[in-house]
Amino acid sequence: MNIRSVIRGVGAYLPERVLSNDELSKTVDTSDEWIRQRTGIARRHIAAANETTTDLACSAALRALEHAGISVDEIDLVILATTTPDNTFPATATRVQARLGITAGPAFDIQAVCTGFIYALTQADNMIRLGQAKCALVIGAEIYSRILDWEDRGTCVLFGDGAGAVVLKAENGNGAEAGRGVLSTTLGADGRYYDSLYVDGGPATTGTAGFVRMQGKEVFKHAVERMSSLVAGLLEDQGLTTDDLNWLVPHQANVRIINKVGEKLNVPPEKVIISVEEHANTSAATIPLAMNHAVERQLFKPGDLLGLTAMGGGFTWGAALIRW
Ligand code: ACO
């Protein structure tokens, strides 16, 4: 059988506490004007002291399951993309699995920083196509507020906490919904850029969690190039052009990166999903958060072609074409 993975539901969760640029500028030498102008970010959400990545992931996953109309009994794969696991081990995905009452199939974390969701989606899609899973929860969840140096204005203003999830289900690619689902994915990495964006801690180095360190301009340049060329490549492989693309759903790091990716691909702004203003860069969670933003506004119509694209620490990168 020609198996395709179809997105059945999308959900998201943002912690209750909102930290606006103005509030942030009371403790950090920055301003609402600078942050908005350079990044398009207006506010970020901050997890409560007792909230964990599991909490955020479960809230998003439950909303995705509800949106899908699918019960946890059907889930036989949980993949969680995160840079901020609850503990060094086990995988936070196993805790999410237990909390949701799922007992079937594997559960594991993926660490590809801001590309994590695309890595997780690709893995889930491959396992579904191979018949190794029938219904997957693919989650991106992060608590960046715990790995930010709040005295480094070059990084702390950029990130926030949040989670997003999709339910991906195996469907007969020749059946009533032929043509829908994940059409193709692509992943890559170049570890020579490890030090351009990293966290200066870890269990095998300092024994502490560490803080985000970044060469902003270099990241910016690579993000624009990678995120645009990946989508162009996937479209070409499918015999499609950017005119065929209904929606570009880029990683939400910075509105200037997003706008430049749109310009390079010649995708008009009205076809580009932007939600970064509301939640800042939530790393592996930004793409499902952006998808949820679009779903809440009923932007995606059946048959629409979506191009997802991301780049992150490593450097890692990835993209996916999805027929809604
Ligand atoms: N508030 C006020 N001023 C600031 C702040 C701040 N928060 N941060 C830096 N500045 C100052 C700098 O000190 C510098 O001052 P100076 O000219 O007196 O030396 C000035 O602003 C310009 O600094 P630059 O670093 O040159 O600013 P730039 O225009 O490059 O913008 C930014 C910085 C926003 C980080 C940009 O490089 C960027 O967006 N890079 C991409 C980084 C990113 O999105 N990373 C996310 C993770 S990776 C990913 O998700 C793809």
Residues whose N, C-alpha, C, O or C-beta is under 5 A from the ligand:
A	BS01	ACO	D29 T30 S31 W34 R38 C114 R153 G154 V157 G216 K217 V219 F220 A223 A253 N254 M311 G312
